[in-house]
Amino acid sequence: MPRTQLGEGPRLDAATSTLSWVDIVEGRLWVADVVAEAADAPDGAWLSRPRLVLELPGSLSCAVRAGAGDDWLLATGGTVARWRPGTLPATVAVLEPDPERAHLNDGAVDPTGRFWVGSMDARRPLGPWGRLHLLDPSRSEVVLDGLLAANGIGWSPDGRRMYVVDSGRRIVHRLRPGPTGGWTADGAPLEAPVGVPDGITVDAEGCLWVALWNGGCVVRLSPDGEELRRVEVPCSRPSACTLIGTRLLITTARLPDEPDSGWTYCADTDVPGPPAPRATLL
């Protein structure tokens, strides 16, 4: 897989048996086929040669597949756009109208096909201008505000709990649907054992895999925050992770003084994770 400036958002699409991920800084969207692996195949032979399918002039925070065809939803700046290969991205929603104050960050699709995307302060030090947005064909809604840096998003296997990272505060919020709508806290937030929580994925047993920026590892946490496993990588900034069957795929960010940074790493696990749902077309 290619070396990236800031690899993020790896996702497995079951319909096409493809893995996709973005390079946020370079504005690039990559896709690779997940193929059968021979017993004597070298490491990484279960993926085809990656294809660069989109390159934007600015950053690309996340990209998720939508509908039953070749459509995607893209988060860039403060805007969500719909895109299909061979066309130009078309804006469907402006969620952060002042990208110099806040810009969109990581996003994910819930089991019902709704698109969730977070935002973060565009300046340093981080202020509480980040928000968690819900976007579906009928409306857009701010579900959480006051975040420093909304990041990884995931759901328990039964869909009754949502996890939302606030990297600025180094915590993972646990949420559940409220009795009269909306979402409410489902226990105290989980704290990162080291580094800063970034991208996450949830496995079939309901445990979280959390990439720890400046922590040099991905940890598996129980729903109550107990560390069950730690997978180290040879660089300081793992950025996101996903499960492809029982393979844990880990993207990283590139640093000038870390020759092993910016690459994508893989580790075997004992538990699988589901593919990413597709968003309902907007």
Solvent accessible surface area in square Angstrom, and as a share of the most:
residue,aa,sasa,rsa
1,M,69,0.31
2,P,32,0.20
3,R,67,0.24
4,T,5,0.03
5,Q,67,0.30
6,L,35,0.17
7,G,1,0.01
8,E,9,0.04
9,G,7,0.07
10,P,9,0.06
11,R,33,0.12
12,L,25,0.12
13,D,9,0.05
14,A,67,0.52
15,A,87,0.67
16,T,59,0.35
17,S,57,0.36
18,T,6,0.04
19,L,0,0.00
20,S,6,0.04
21,W,1,0.00
22,V,1,0.01
23,D,3,0.02
24,I,25,0.13
25,V,88,0.50
26,E,60,0.27
27,G,0,0.00
28,R,74,0.27
29,L,1,0.00
30,W,37,0.13
31,V,4,0.02
32,A,0,0.00
33,D,45,0.24
34,V,40,0.23
35,V,65,0.38
36,A,103,0.80
37,E,70,0.31
38,A,61,0.47
39,A,120,0.93
40,D,131,0.68
41,A,27,0.21
42,P,101,0.64
43,D,137,0.71
44,G,35,0.33
45,A,35,0.27
46,W,8,0.03
47,L,20,0.10
48,S,33,0.22
49,R,211,0.77
50,P,31,0.19
51,R,105,0.38
52,L,75,0.37
53,V,51,0.29
54,L,22,0.11
55,E,92,0.41
56,L,26,0.13
57,P,148,0.93
58,G,38,0.36
59,S,49,0.32
60,L,0,0.00
61,S,8,0.05
62,C,0,0.00
63,A,3,0.02
64,V,3,0.02
65,R,28,0.10
66,A,0,0.00
67,G,19,0.18
68,A,107,0.83
69,G,32,0.31
70,D,78,0.40
71,D,6,0.03
72,W,6,0.02
73,L,0,0.00
74,L,0,0.00
75,A,0,0.00
76,T,38,0.22
77,G,25,0.25
78,G,5,0.05
79,T,30,0.17
80,V,0,0.00
81,A,4,0.03
82,R,80,0.29
83,W,9,0.03
84,R,110,0.40
85,P,66,0.42
86,G,86,0.83
87,T,73,0.43
88,L,156,0.78
89,P,51,0.32
90,A,58,0.45
91,T,87,0.50
92,V,56,0.32
93,A,17,0.13
94,V,89,0.51
95,L,12,0.06
96,E,11,0.05
97,P,105,0.66
98,D,74,0.39
99,P,67,0.42
100,E,141,0.63
101,R,107,0.39
102,A,3,0.02
103,H,57,0.25
104,L,0,0.00
105,N,16,0.08
106,D,14,0.07
107,G,2,0.02
108,A,12,0.09
109,V,8,0.05
110,D,3,0.02
111,P,85,0.54
112,T,102,0.59
113,G,8,0.08
114,R,66,0.24
115,F,1,0.01
116,W,0,0.00
117,V,0,0.00
118,G,0,0.00
119,S,0,0.00
120,M,23,0.10
121,D,2,0.01
122,A,36,0.28
123,R,120,0.44
124,R,163,0.59
125,P,127,0.80
126,L,51,0.25
127,G,12,0.12
128,P,64,0.40
129,W,97,0.34
130,G,0,0.00
131,R,70,0.26
132,L,0,0.00
133,H,4,0.02
134,L,3,0.02
135,L,10,0.05
136,D,18,0.09
137,P,84,0.53
138,S,94,0.61
139,R,110,0.40
140,S,62,0.40
141,E,61,0.27
142,V,62,0.36
143,V,26,0.15
144,L,41,0.20
145,D,100,0.52
146,G,30,0.29
147,L,7,0.03
148,L,29,0.15
149,A,3,0.02
150,A,0,0.00
151,N,13,0.07
152,G,1,0.01
153,I,11,0.06
154,G,7,0.06
155,W,30,0.10
156,S,16,0.10
157,P,86,0.54
158,D,96,0.50
159,G,25,0.24
160,R,178,0.65
161,R,44,0.16
162,M,0,0.00
163,Y,1,0.01
164,V,0,0.00
165,V,0,0.00
166,D,0,0.00
167,S,15,0.10
168,G,28,0.27
169,R,107,0.39
170,R,102,0.37
171,I,28,0.14
172,V,3,0.01
173,H,38,0.17
174,R,25,0.09
175,L,7,0.03
176,R,105,0.38
177,P,69,0.43
178,G,14,0.14
179,P,132,0.83
180,T,135,0.79
181,G,54,0.52
182,G,40,0.38
183,W,50,0.17
184,T,50,0.29
185,A,67,0.52
186,D,34,0.17
187,G,45,0.43
188,A,70,0.54
189,P,55,0.35
190,L,9,0.04
191,E,135,0.60
192,A,15,0.11
193,P,57,0.36
194,V,52,0.30
195,G,18,0.18
196,V,34,0.20
197,P,0,0.00
198,D,10,0.05
199,G,1,0.01
200,I,16,0.08
201,T,23,0.13
202,V,12,0.07
203,D,1,0.00
204,A,56,0.43
205,E,118,0.53
206,G,7,0.07
207,C,10,0.06
208,L,0,0.00
209,W,2,0.01
210,V,2,0.01
211,A,0,0.00
212,L,1,0.00
213,W,56,0.20
214,N,83,0.42
215,G,24,0.23
216,G,14,0.13
217,C,2,0.01
218,V,0,0.00
219,V,0,0.00
220,R,33,0.12
221,L,5,0.02
222,S,17,0.11
223,P,47,0.29
224,D,115,0.60
225,G,27,0.26
226,E,114,0.51
227,E,66,0.29
228,L,78,0.39
229,R,94,0.34
230,R,100,0.36
231,V,16,0.09
232,E,133,0.60
233,V,16,0.09
234,P,75,0.47
235,C,11,0.06
236,S,32,0.21
237,R,68,0.25
238,P,0,0.00
239,S,0,0.00
240,A,4,0.03
241,C,5,0.03
242,T,13,0.07
243,L,2,0.01
244,I,11,0.06
245,G,38,0.37
246,T,61,0.35
247,R,65,0.24
248,L,0,0.00
249,L,3,0.02
250,I,1,0.00
251,T,1,0.00
252,T,0,0.00
253,A,4,0.03
254,R,98,0.36
255,L,38,0.19
256,P,143,0.90
257,D,118,0.61
258,E,37,0.17
259,P,105,0.66
260,D,65,0.34
261,S,0,0.00
262,G,1,0.01
263,W,99,0.35
264,T,27,0.16
265,Y,54,0.20
266,C,51,0.31
267,A,20,0.16
268,D,105,0.55
269,T,11,0.07
270,D,144,0.74
271,V,9,0.05
272,P,60,0.38
273,G,12,0.12
274,P,88,0.56
275,P,55,0.35
276,A,35,0.27
277,P,56,0.35
278,R,48,0.18
279,A,3,0.02
280,T,63,0.36
281,L,62,0.31
282,L,45,0.22
